[in-house]
């Protein structure tokens, strides 16, 4: 299978810069798969999993906060405020973050700005738990409860 260059960039670091066979990302319009030779494309990313088929055929997952994916002629770039490989995630820390977000949601019921920030924190925590294999279901399932 043909490969292409993928860069995953956050404000703190470059998580990945190398050749891959495929990328599957969750955009605001649904999931998108990118293969070598994909047309130029840009989309907003939702907080979710980014699945990468590496050059050697191995699949890796990363937890990605909201951001942007851009496909150009020479590379695909994922820019996100936060991204980490599944094996880098500390599930205990992510669980504490989830519990803290739930407490903040409860405390901020009448304050829309605080409530929105708390919900974003909850989404990131649930995404980390899900990608690390310690999840409680999808973000959407949790929000419906």
C-alpha positions, 0 to 999 in steps of 0.5 A, spaced: 500 500 500 502 507 498 504 511 504 504 519 505 507 523 510 503 525 516 504 530 521 500 530 528 502 537 531 500 540 538 502 547 541 507 543 545 510 538 541 510 534 534 506 527 536 508 524 530 512 526 523 512 520 518 510 515 513 503 512 514 498 508 510 492 511 512 488 515 517 481 515 520 479 522 523 472 524 527 470 530 523 464 535 525 461 532 519 463 525 520 469 520 520 473 521 514 479 516 511 485 519 508 489 514 503 495 516 499 493 521 493 487 523 497 484 530 494 486 536 498 481 537 504 480 541 510 475 539 516 474 541 523 476 535 528 471 533 534 474 531 540 475 523 539 480 518 536 485 518 531 486 511 528 493 511 524 495 505 520 503 506 520 507 504 514 509 497 517 501 496 517 500 496 525 494 500 527 495 506 533 490 510 536 491 517 539 486 521 543 485 528 539 482 534 542 478 538 537 482 541 532 483 541 524 485 536 519 488 538 512 490 534 506 495 537 501 499 535 495 505 533 500 502 531 507 496 530 511 497 535 517 493 534 524 493 540 528 490 539 535 490 543 542 492 536 545 494 529 542 497 523 545 498 516 543 493 511 547 499 508 550 501 515 553 495 516 557 495 515 564 488 512 565 488 514 573 489 521 571 484 521 566 479 518 571 480 523 576 479 529 570 473 526 569 470 526 576 473 533 576 469 535 570 463 532 573 463 536 579 465 542 575 459 541 571 454 540 577 457 547 580 456 551 574 449 549 572 447 557 572 454 559 569 454 558 561 461 559 560 463 555 566 459 549 564 461 549 557 469 549 559 467 543 564 463 540 558 469 540 554 474 538 560 469 532 560 469 530 553 477 530 553 477 526 559 472 521 556 476 521 550 482 519 553 479 513 557 476 511 551 482 511 547 486 508 552 481 502 553 479 504 560 472 508 557 465 508 560 463 508 553 463 513 547 462 521 549 456 521 546 453 515 550 455 519 556 452 526 554 445 522 553 445 520 560 
